[in-house]
Amino acid sequence: MTESLTNETLRKKFKNNFDLCNFSINIARNILMSGTQATLGQILHQIQERASENRG
């Protein structure tokens, strides 16, 4: 079963919206700079996964 990613789900992993925004921009920038095409859903999943890795 695929978990639905919501703003609330992602926000729980960060101190504030600015941390979430900066983290998300860096993830998206890295994906684009690698030359990889990704959908918004794929980017959101990457944010979720990497936030879990980095934030415990």
N, C-alpha and C positions, 0 to 999 in steps of 0.2 A: 504494500500500500504506500502510495506516495504522500509524504507529508506536505500539506499546503503551507507555503511560505507566506507569511504575512509580515507587515511592518512591525507588529507587536512581537512576533517571534524573533526577528532579527534585533530589535531594539533591546531585548532582554540581555543580550550578550555584550552591550556597550554601556559605558557610563552616561553618554549623552548622544544626541543626534549628530553633533559635529564629528565625534569619533566614528560613528557608523558611516557618515557621509565620506569622510576622508579615507577610511578603510575601503569602502566600495569603489571610490574613484581610482584608488591604486590597483585594485583587482581588475577593474575594467580596462585601465590603461595598460596593464601587463598583458592582458588577453589581446588587446588590439595591436600592441607593439610586437607581439609574437607572430602576427600575421594570421591568427586564427579567427575564423568567423564564429560568432556565438549568438544565440538568441538571448533575450532578456531572462528567460527562465533558466538557461544554463548559467548565466552570470550570477543570478540570485542563488543558485545551488552552490556555486563556487564560493560566494561570500559566506554562506551558511557553513560550508565545510571548513574553510580556512579560519573563520571566526571561532569555530569549535576547537580547532587545533591550537590557535594562538591564545585563546582566552581560557582554555581548560575545559 
